[in-house]
Amino acid sequence: MDEDDEIIEKLILTGALEIAGIDTETGDFLYNFTDNLAKISPEIYKDMNSYFYSEMVTLWENGFIEMDITDTNPKITLTDKILDNESIKKLDRNSQHSLKEIIRILKDK
């Protein structure tokens, strides 16, 4: 087991991470962080929040989502641009993945 797998296993066993499903394109597990992450691993929590905020701003700047970026807990809505595959292809791979995850999470709610 490599180091990343050990970290994932520890987060699952401590309740900071839960399996959310399987990516139909890659077969990889999809995970959701739980509210326990901040207590169990503050460093990962901080890193994930920074990464998530950065990705959200990128998607907002590119017109895929609408939100009030000055709000501490903004309501996020998807725009019709999420239906434009050519625009999605122009995003870098990480942003494409983030958009896909946001759509998945909002679909589940």
Buried (B, 14 or more C-beta within 10 A) or exposed (E): EEEEEEEBEEBBEBEBBEEBEEBEEEEEEBBBBBEBBBEBBEEBBEEBEEEBEEBBEBBBEBEBBEBEEEEEEBEBEBBEBBEEEEEBEEBEEEBBEBBBBBBBEEEEE
